[in-house]
């Protein structure tokens, strides 16, 4: 029997997320990804997990819901985890699967069509944050949404621009899919180059000064 199959049998399908959250090492993360369809790589998951655990009672804000949402909720047990999602249908689907999540709808005013030319225009205002989402109060902000496809999708200009305003001094910001041209441009415009502490696969990790 292969190593992966032995680990799968040991943790089982249902507790795989809980096991990975409790022991965020490669074997458990690899099994969880295989079982749940999480898109972040095991190295990316491990990097964000380490940042969350570095902040006692972490306040975690995630742009986008998905197959990884249950993992972030489990890994931040004892802290506060909030998800923001612009696709109402997808939000309902994910919350139906994971009813313990705290997730809110969020509307953006941008779209991907003509995003390069749009960078020459004034910055759009931030979205209207739901009650309880306060700027400067989050220890870790993970930008993994909104979608960048099709051209009518909002893209991540507003979520990346908002991240340094939302995070507390000394907090961590992660931007996923940072290999894409738009995400690279948004990071260069809105996040401090000196704050870039790591690039892991398709994830960029920034840390703000402690104040």
N, C-alpha and C positions, 0 to 999 in steps of 0.2 A: 504493500500500500504506500502511495506517495506521501510526502510530507504534508502537502496542502490538504489532501483528503483526510489525513489523520487529525489535522487541526480543525477542519470542518466538522468532523464527527465529535471532536472534543467540546467545541463551543456550541454546535447546533445552529440551525438557521435563525431561530428567533433571538437567542441571546448574543448573536454575533456583534451587533452594534454595541451592546453593553460591555462585552468582553474587550472589544477594540478600544472603547472609551476608557476602561479601567486599566488596560495594559496596551498603550498606544505604541506598540513595536511592530516591526515589519510583518511578522506572521499574521497577527490579528488584523492589521490594517489591510493586508493583501486579501485575506479571506472576506472581510467586510465588503471591500470593493467588488469582489467577484460575486457576492451574494446580492448586493443591493444596487449595483449599477452606479455607484459614486464615481464622478468624473475626475475629481482631484486625484493625483497620484499619491501613493503611500508616502513619498517624501514630502509632498506638499501638505498632506494631512498632518504629518508629524511636526512640521515646522509651525503651523498654526496652533496645534495642540500645545506645544511647548510654550508659546507666547501666552495662551490662555491660562495655563497653570502657573505662569510666572506672576500673575496678578491675583492675589487672594480675593475670593468672592468676585470674580471677574464680571465686568459689565461688557457683554459681547453684542455687537450690532452687525447683522449680516444682511447685505443687499442681495436678495434673491433667495427663493426657497427651492428645494430639490431633494434628490435622494440622499444628500449628505446632511439634511437638516436634523434628522433624529440623532445623528452622531454628535453634532455640535451641542445639541440640547443635553445629551448624556455626558459629554466631556466636561461641560460647564456646570455640572451639578453643584448646587450651593451658591452659584452665581446667578446672574440675570442674562438671559439670551432673548433677543428680539430679532425677528425677521421682517424685511420689507419687500413686497412683491407687487409689480405693476399688472401682471396678468391675472385677472380675477378668477378665471376658470382654473388655471394651474394652481393658484393659491388654495382654492376650495379642495382640489384633488389632493394636494399634499397634506393639508390640515385634516382631511377626512382619514388619511392613512396614519397621521401622527397627531392625534387630537390634543396632546399636551403642549404642543408648540404655542408660543406667543408670536403671532404673525399679523401684520397689518397691511392693507392695500396702500399703494403709493403711486401717484400719478406724476409723470415727467412731461416736460414741455419741449423736448428735443426729439430729433429723429436722425437716423444714420445717413440718409440721403444728403449729399453735399457736406459731410461732416468736416472735410478739410477746409473748405471755404468758410464754414461757420466759425472756425477758430479765429478768423479775422474780425468777427463781430463781437460786440460786448458780451460778457458772460451772461447766460440766462440766470434768472433768480433760482434759488434752491427750491426744491419741492416743498409743499406744505406738509410739515412733519406731523404725524399723528400724535395725540396726547401721550406724554410719557417719553417721547424721543426728544431729548434736550441736547443742544450743542454743548460740547465740552465735557460730557459726562460719561464717555465710553472708554474703556481700557483697551479694547481691541475692536477694530472695524475691518470686516472682510467684505471686499467689493467683488461679488461674483454675479452681478446683475446690474441693470436689466439686460435683456437680450440685445445682440448687435445685428441680428438678421430677422426679417428682410430689411430693405431700405427704410421701411416705415417704422421699424423698431426704434426705441429711444436711444440705444447705445448707452455708454457709461460715462458720458461727459459730466452729468450732474452728480452722479454718485461718487466719482473720483474727486470732483471739485469739493464736494461736501465733506469728504472723509477727514481732512485735517482740521476742519472746524468742529466736527462732531467728537473727535477723540480728545481725551484728557491729556495734559502734559505728561510726557514720558510714555504715552500709549503707543500701540502698534497698529499699523495699517497694512493690509494685504490686498493686492490687486491680482485677480486671476485672469488668465488669458492675456497676459502682458506681452506675449510674443506678437500680438496683432498690432498693426500700424496705428489704429485709432487709440488703443489703450496705451501704447508707447507715447503718443503725442499728449494724451491727457495726463499721464504721469509726469512727463517733462514740464508741462505747464502748471500743474497744481500741487505737485508734491516736491519737497526739498531734495535736491540731488544728494546733499550731504547726509540725508536721513536714510538713504538706501543701504540697508545692512546685508541683504542677501537676495540672490535670484536662484530659485529652486524650480527646475523644470519650467512650467509656464506661470510661475507665481513670483511676484515681487514683494519683498518685505521691507517696509519703511518703519522707522521709529522716530517719534518726535522728541525734541529736547524736553528734559524734565521740568523746565521752567525756571 
